[in-house]
Amino acid sequence: MNTKQTLRPTSRHPEVANSVAYTGSLLSFLSNSTETDGRFALVYFHATVGNEPPPHVHLYEHEIYYVLEGELEFFVEGEEKSLMARKGGTIFLPKGKAHASYFRSPEVQLLTMVVAAGGEAVGADVIWRAMAQPTQSMELPTGEPQAYAASDENLAKVIQLAQKHGSVILTPDETKQRLPLYPGFGAHLNPNV
């Protein structure tokens, strides 16, 4: 982190100018790590069921979720049961803990904050921005759930960006080992699972 940076106050709300679309989700960057000396980023996240991120680990940052609308279930390494959060609730995920989530409602709206947990700058917001496309409206992208791993090319890019910015996307074997309660990516969309 650059402790010489002069920090400036900012004021933002979700709007097209600070928002992007990615795999059925809308992300609005309310505070960027580049503006906070790499100490935190705050993102408004609006998504539909089936567009959850793959199981992963943040090496340098803690994550905090505040649920504005909807319900989520988190599977976290070392926990004996999943963690649930619904409107008005929070989830804290410490760095170094593998985790995955399911959206348990058709849509979710969250405030997601990543906070530096050591000497390295946060990088999750950099990854999200790099993987996304500009948006022309504040409406959610439509269509079938697309998931982060929608294509091999997309997954390879996510893995590369994650490694560069302090996160690790788990392989299926790593996921089974580190998140034994997690039924699998997309399993919640299959009523037979």
LINSULRA-V547025 format. One record per residue. RES is the residue in one letter. PSI is psi as a letter, one per 30 degrees, with the letter a starting at -180 (NA if undefined). D_LAST is the distance of its C-alpha to the last C-alpha in Angstrom with 2 decimals. Layout:
RES PSI D_LAST
RES PSI D_LAST
This chain:
M k 44.17
N j 47.43
T f 49.26
K f 52.15
Q k 50.27
T j 51.74
L k 48.96
R k 49.37
P k 48.00
T l 45.54
S j 44.33
R l 41.38
H l 38.94
P k 36.15
E l 37.89
V e 37.82
A f 40.29
N g 37.99
S l 34.59
V l 32.45
A k 29.39
Y k 26.57
T h 23.24
G g 22.94
S l 24.53
L k 28.06
L k 29.70
S j 33.15
F j 35.07
L e 37.07
S k 38.46
N l 38.31
S f 38.72
T f 41.78
E f 43.41
T g 42.67
D g 44.05
G g 40.52
R e 39.82
F l 37.09
A k 35.45
L k 34.13
V k 31.81
Y k 30.68
F k 27.15
H k 25.78
A l 22.43
T l 19.71
V k 15.97
G f 14.60
N h 17.83
E l 17.20
P l 19.19
P l 17.90
P k 18.02
H l 21.76
V k 24.82
H k 28.04
L f 31.01
Y g 33.76
E k 32.42
H l 30.79
E k 28.51
I k 28.80
Y k 26.71
Y k 28.21
V j 26.05
L e 28.20
E k 25.64
G a 21.96
E k 19.51
L l 17.83
E k 15.85
F k 17.21
F k 16.31
V k 19.76
E k 21.19
G f 22.85
E k 21.35
E f 20.02
K l 17.74
S l 16.55
L k 19.27
M k 19.15
A k 21.78
R a 22.82
K k 26.06
G f 28.95
G l 26.99
T l 27.19
I k 25.31
F k 27.43
L j 26.16
P l 28.92
K l 29.76
G f 28.52
K j 25.19
A k 22.09
H l 19.69
A l 16.82
S l 15.76
Y k 13.56
F k 15.59
R g 14.66
S l 17.27
P e 18.15
E l 20.87
V k 22.08
Q k 25.64
L l 26.60
L k 29.62
T k 28.75
M k 31.52
V k 31.81
V k 34.74
A k 36.65
A h 36.31
G a 39.24
G f 41.66
E k 39.39
A l 38.85
V l 35.45
G f 33.91
A e 30.59
D e 32.45
V e 34.17
I e 30.91
W e 29.52
R e 32.84
A f 33.17
M f 29.82
A l 30.39
Q k 32.53
P l 35.24
T l 34.43
Q f 36.90
S l 35.45
M g 33.51
E k 30.95
L k 27.40
P k 26.87
T l 25.35
G a 23.02
E l 19.46
P k 17.64
Q f 19.44
A l 18.08
Y e 20.56
A h 19.89
A f 20.59
S l 22.97
D e 24.24
E e 27.49
N e 25.98
L e 23.96
A e 27.18
K e 29.14
V e 26.79
I e 26.99
Q e 30.76
L e 31.32
A e 29.20
Q e 31.29
K f 34.47
H g 33.71
G g 32.37
S l 28.59
V k 26.35
I k 23.14
L k 21.04
T l 20.16
P e 16.75
D e 18.66
E e 20.30
T e 17.12
K e 15.72
Q e 19.20
R f 19.97
L i 16.71
P f 15.03
L f 13.02
Y j 11.57
P f 7.97
G l 9.49
F k 11.32
G f 9.79
A e 6.11
H f 7.09
L f 8.44
N j 5.75
P f 5.56
N f 3.83
V NA 0.00
